[in-house]
């Protein structure tokens, strides 16, 4: 359960941090948008280091499914676009991959 919480914190940090750059560069917002964005990316990096796995690459790989899921939530809530069935199928496949990585027996 703690792993899921850290993954979700990381996802919120990464998505909001990256979106601040999107807003600045693609939506014409002030460059000041990147200040909270950089702080959010710092939260992302710190949260991801709290995942209880032996190797960074495994944490990053498992995080991928959580990131995809969180991105679709962002798409729906922040951008007002409801994910379609292909988005949902893609996230289901990626979450299956996340589960395999996290819960498989590793030596």
ABEGO torsion letter per residue (X at the ends): XAAAAAAAAAAAAAAAAAAAAAAAAAAGBBAAAAAAAAAAAAAAAAAAAABBBABAAAAAAAAAAAAAAAAAAAAAAAAGBBBBAAAAAAAAAAAAAAAAAAABBBX
